[in-house]
Amino acid sequence: MGRAFAYVILGGGVAAGYAALEFVRLRSDAAAGELCIISDENVAPYERPALSKGYLLPEGGARLPAFHTCVGANDQLLTADWYREHGIELILGTKVITADVRRKTLLTSSGETISYTTLIVATGARALKLEDFGGSGSDAENVCYLRNIKDADKLVSVMRSCPGGDAVVIGGGYIGMECAAALVANKIKVTIVFPGKHCMERLFTPKIAEFYENYYASKGITFIKRTAVSSLEISSGKVTTAILRDGRRLQADMVVVGIGARANTALFEGQLAMEKGGIKVNGQMRTSDASVYAVGDVAAFPVKLAGGDVRRLEHVDCARRTARHAVAAALGGDGDIDYLPFFYSRVFALSWRFYGDNAGEAVHFGDPDLAASPTPKFGAFWVNAGRVAGAFLEGGSAEEYAAIADAVRRGAAVKDVAELARQGLAFVAPRDGRSGAARSRSGGLCGRCGGGGGDRPTYAWHATVGVAAAVSIAAFAYWYGWKAPYVAKRDS
Ligand SMILES: Cc1cc2nc3c(=O)[nH]c(=O)nc-3n(C[C@H](O)[C@H](O)[C@H](O)COP(=O)(O)OP(=O)(O)OC[C@H]3O[C@@H](n4cnc5c(N)ncnc54)[C@H](O)[C@@H]3O)c2cc1C
């Protein structure tokens, strides 16, 4: 049994949805046998970031079909009907279990062989489990992960089963931070445990992290840093206590694990070139096999802005843009992708964006003082070899975010970091059509004044929390420092 398609998109997540829309835009509707998407999820592609935000709201949470791709980019809502109407075959609930790149075939869990002329690999990443670090306990009824709708449904159901209870969140990265905020909204008491010095350690400076940790503390969240959960006590199938490496015991009505992700590359190991834990592609998102492209979380691609350094970025904007670029390339386009890395976050009443690379010296500006303002405006530039390489801004307006992105994109020259710190946003924020850098040192918008409270996203489920730098397993293992043996103790 088998079918053949000219184009196959393997994976049905964010990148798949954006790839399908781009295909239709560039090529119009697909003809019979032209394009299919194969996904082991049971629903059409959706905006995954919604799962840790609107999906977890205590009331009126976002539910499909409202957040199918491509609403996250304020574009069309692609329901299953949309794919049908445009001639695209959605093969859902179907896992591809082997891929043969030489023969250009995929074997599915239902025993079907699907052959392709061109393959776009969009298999994303999977959440790392306690077991990946030698631990256990993931199968406990009240231990939650968050990668797909099934996980999100479990998280919602566990949260609802213990109102007013205690949650232990393992991990201080973006999943841990987002889930902690959602748990508080659901009136659950939260303790976040991680071995690093501060939250979001791969992106935030200590000063930036201090602000967010203080803010979380003001919401009743406790941070336990520089240690790890070493074991879980399980009774009647549920975790009751998390035991820390330093011997402390935390009562737990539920546990949320956010300890990083690993790209889903297994189908192509030994067949395609790999790098940075993902499938290596060129500037056209083409892999070492000319018939195969890779996009989104699974792809490691050259970032021109970083001198062509190959990066794998687990962020939604990257998934959208690499998907569109790969489709354009597969349909005959010839430009190389020129991507400006972009991460964002919204949590509680806060909102930040980061552009570029956090390489070089961090130069802070503004005053992240909660006492002075519950929603302060502050940020940092990263200066590398005399140029702005990265920029972070909390509480900016759309214009200010655009201005910092522009400064990173053009690598604005910095002669004097002390002056940059003094000017803050004035260094880049346009007031009269020119950047602060171009206006000479004439002062201007300071880090604490001007601007509004940030542009509000169209969809509420994008509006809560955020994102950190991509976490490769190697980097994560180092970051998490999880070297202690990890065991789950069960009394039943
Ligand atoms: C809870 C959560 C919140 C997030 N929030 C943000 C955010 O606020 N901002 C941000 O920038 N990024 C965020 N991200 C990251 C962002 O969602 C990812 O970068 C994005 O989803 C990557 O898209 P993708 O298509 O590459 O992978 P995915 O969206 O993960 O899709 C991969 C798809 O492939 C399928 N698949 C995998 N293997 C197979 C197989 N063998 N056979 C069939 N199907 C297969 C999967 O089931 C899935 O459908 C978040 C991620 C999560 C999990």
The ligand as an ORCA input file, in Angstrom:
! r2SCAN-3c Opt
* xyz 0 1
  C       4.433     25.168     25.387
  C       5.304     25.905     24.411
  C       5.290     27.297     24.393
  C       6.080     27.983     23.504
  N       6.049     29.338     23.508
  C       6.797     30.024     22.643
  C       6.775     31.448     22.616
  O       6.098     32.084     23.405
  N       7.538     32.079     21.701
  C       8.346     31.396     20.841
  O       9.067     32.024     20.070
  N       8.385     30.042     20.828
  C       7.635     29.348     21.710
  N       7.672     27.994     21.708
  C       8.502     27.301     20.716
  C       7.724     27.117     19.403
  O       6.443     26.635     19.668
  C       8.504     26.174     18.522
  O       9.701     26.823     18.182
  C       7.705     25.822     17.265
  O       6.553     25.117     17.596
  C       8.565     25.016     16.320
  O       7.788     24.643     15.214
  P       8.093     23.281     14.423
  O       7.050     23.172     13.384
  O       9.517     23.239     14.070
  O       7.883     22.148     15.520
  P       6.538     21.721     16.249
  O       5.599     22.857     16.316
  O       6.948     21.052     17.503
  O       5.900     20.638     15.278
  C       6.508     19.403     15.036
  C       5.428     18.467     14.559
  O       5.990     17.281     14.024
  C       5.281     16.163     14.530
  N       6.154     14.985     14.426
  C       7.375     14.820     14.972
  N       7.894     13.632     14.617
  C       6.969     13.036     13.815
  C       6.917     11.784     13.138
  N       7.922     10.899     13.208
  N       5.816     11.499     12.418
  C       4.785     12.376     12.327
  N       4.793     13.571     12.962
  C       5.867     13.898     13.688
  C       4.938     16.609     15.944
  O       3.939     15.841     16.558
  C       4.479     18.033     15.652
  O       3.173     18.045     15.168
  C       6.908     27.277     22.603
  C       6.933     25.884     22.629
  C       6.139     25.194     23.530
  C       6.180     23.700     23.560
*
